[in-house]
Amino acid sequence: MICSRSVTLAVALTLGAPWLPAYANDPLRIKVDTVIGPLMQAQGISGMAVALYANGHAHYFSYGVASRDSGVPVSRDTLFEIGSLSKTFTATLVAVANAEGQLALDAPAKRYHPALAGTPLGDATVLDLGTYSADCLPLQFPNTVETPQQVVKFLRQWQAKGTPGAQRCYSNPSLGLFGDLAARAQHQPFATLLEHNVLEPMGLHSTYLEVPSDARSLYAQGYDASDKPVRVNPGPYAQQAYGIKTSASDLLRYVRLNMQPDGLPAPLARATLITRSGYAQIGEMTQGLGWERYAYPVALRTLIAGNGPQMIRGPQPAQRLQPPAAPLAGAWYNKTGSTNGFGAYAAFVPSEGLAIVLLANRNYPNEARVRAAYEILSGL
């Protein structure tokens, strides 16, 4: 159960209460409310922001509080940590560099990071790293790896475990190095490139790697499994792998522009097609860059399996797609993201013009996120 009385009240007020007659005439709100209210109570979530794009319009729904101490209600502008959903931003940055001819996806990593020359990872391609198929790098760096020098030492000492491209091992170090190579290829800091090449041209003015002082009041407080206040800590490749904080309004805009890139600068529009292409087949999931896709219509059990623990924590056989499979309009694209105190999910279906964003200030199971999104979108 939700501990804060104000949270319980805030959820109750969104469930179509009789003293709020406007809700009775809003089937979409009723649908979202009936999914999100019970979800929050079951998972002990203090605050959630939900954003939908349907029928050519954006819709926003806010629940609970951004902080139990302050009691400030969640809004469409509340900032949430999105964890590994950040990987899709990194993939977009890499794809822009590729579209501009500054980085080749089939180039070996050592071309852009000479310190990796003479190592198995140095021979892995940029694309291998971006699809988690270089050579089964671990999910996280060991706790002893903290500094840039220690990162390079770890990568240089990594021993080959199989044939590159033969298996997928979801990995922050793999995706982090992927983004790092794009920055090295352009001789600029990763954060600078992300701001200038992705965030600004997409009009994402409330999306940050580091929340500035004038936006700190919008930054939600996360809560861990023990209900203790927590926020993300910096670490190796944090910016590339899990560092973004954003709002429901900004994230929905970002997802919509991935789905409908018309009007974006040409390299960025091209980048959205690169990230949505298919590079490896893992069961019923096709691995893009950042995004993961499924043929649409898709069964709920397929999405749950594709976003399940085994896909995150264990190796899966992978079939490399050569040439890459073109982007599909009839596909469900999605990505989950978590930090110790936050849980996020985003999905979109281009052929239907549908997109959904779920942001919560608690990390809760991926299955519950997928079920909620699926139930909401299936009812539209």
Rosetta blueprint (number, residue, H / E / L):
1 M L
2 I L
3 C L
4 S L
5 R H
6 S H
7 V H
8 T H
9 L H
10 A H
11 V H
12 A H
13 L H
14 T L
15 L L
16 G L
17 A L
18 P L
19 W L
20 L L
21 P H
22 A H
23 Y H
24 A H
25 N H
26 D L
27 P H
28 L H
29 R H
30 I H
31 K H
32 V H
33 D H
34 T H
35 V H
36 I H
37 G H
38 P H
39 L H
40 M H
41 Q H
42 A H
43 Q H
44 G L
45 I L
46 S L
47 G E
48 M E
49 A E
50 V E
51 A E
52 L E
53 Y E
54 A E
55 N L
56 G L
57 H E
58 A E
59 H E
60 Y E
61 F E
62 S E
63 Y E
64 G E
65 V E
66 A L
67 S L
68 R L
69 D L
70 S L
71 G L
72 V L
73 P E
74 V L
75 S L
76 R L
77 D L
78 T L
79 L E
80 F E
81 E E
82 I L
83 G H
84 S H
85 L H
86 S H
87 K H
88 T H
89 F H
90 T H
91 A H
92 T H
93 L H
94 V H
95 A H
96 V H
97 A H
98 N H
99 A H
100 E L
101 G L
102 Q L
103 L L
104 A L
105 L L
106 D L
107 A L
108 P E
109 A H
110 K H
111 R H
112 Y H
113 H L
114 P H
115 A H
116 L H
117 A L
118 G L
119 T L
120 P H
121 L H
122 G H
123 D H
124 A L
125 T E
126 V H
127 L H
128 D H
129 L H
130 G H
131 T L
132 Y L
133 S L
134 A L
135 D L
136 C L
137 L L
138 P L
139 L L
140 Q L
141 F L
142 P L
143 N L
144 T L
145 V L
146 E L
147 T L
148 P H
149 Q H
150 Q H
151 V H
152 V H
153 K H
154 F H
155 L H
156 R H
157 Q H
158 W L
159 Q L
160 A L
161 K L
162 G L
163 T L
164 P L
165 G L
166 A L
167 Q E
168 R E
169 C L
170 Y L
171 S L
172 N H
173 P H
174 S H
175 L H
176 G H
177 L H
178 F H
179 G H
180 D H
181 L H
182 A H
183 A H
184 R H
185 A H
186 Q H
187 H L
188 Q L
189 P L
190 F H
191 A H
192 T H
193 L H
194 L H
195 E H
196 H H
197 N H
198 V H
199 L H
200 E L
201 P L
202 M L
203 G L
204 L L
205 H L
206 S L
207 T L
208 Y E
209 L L
210 E L
211 V L
212 P L
213 S H
214 D H
215 A H
216 R H
217 S H
218 L H
219 Y E
220 A L
221 Q L
222 G E
223 Y E
224 D L
225 A L
226 S L
227 D L
228 K L
229 P E
230 V E
231 R L
232 V L
233 N L
234 P L
235 G L
236 P L
237 Y L
238 A H
239 Q H
240 Q H
241 A H
242 Y L
243 G L
244 I L
245 K E
246 T E
247 S L
248 A H
249 S H
250 D H
251 L H
252 L H
253 R H
254 Y H
255 V H
256 R H
257 L H
258 N H
259 M H
260 Q L
261 P L
262 D L
263 G L
264 L L
265 P L
266 A H
267 P H
268 L H
269 A H
270 R H
271 A H
272 T H
273 L H
274 I H
275 T H
276 R H
277 S L
278 G E
279 Y E
280 A E
281 Q E
282 I E
283 G L
284 E L
285 M E
286 T E
287 Q E
288 G L
289 L L
290 G L
291 W L
292 E E
293 R E
294 Y E
295 A E
296 Y L
297 P L
298 V L
299 A L
300 L H
301 R H
302 T H
303 L H
304 I H
305 A H
306 G H
307 N L
308 G L
309 P H
310 Q H
311 M H
312 I H
313 R H
314 G L
315 P L
316 Q E
317 P E
318 A L
319 Q E
320 R E
321 L E
322 Q E
323 P E
324 P E
325 A E
326 A L
327 P L
328 L L
329 A L
330 G L
331 A E
332 W E
333 Y E
334 N E
335 K E
336 T E
337 G E
338 S E
339 T E
340 N L
341 G L
342 F E
343 G E
344 A E
345 Y E
346 A E
347 A E
348 F E
349 V E
350 P H
351 S H
352 E H
353 G L
354 L E
355 A E
356 I E
357 V E
358 L E
359 L E
360 A E
361 N L
362 R E
363 N L
364 Y L
365 P L
366 N H
367 E H
368 A H
369 R H
370 V H
371 R H
372 A H
373 A H
374 Y H
375 E H
376 I H
377 L H
378 S H
379 G L
380 L L
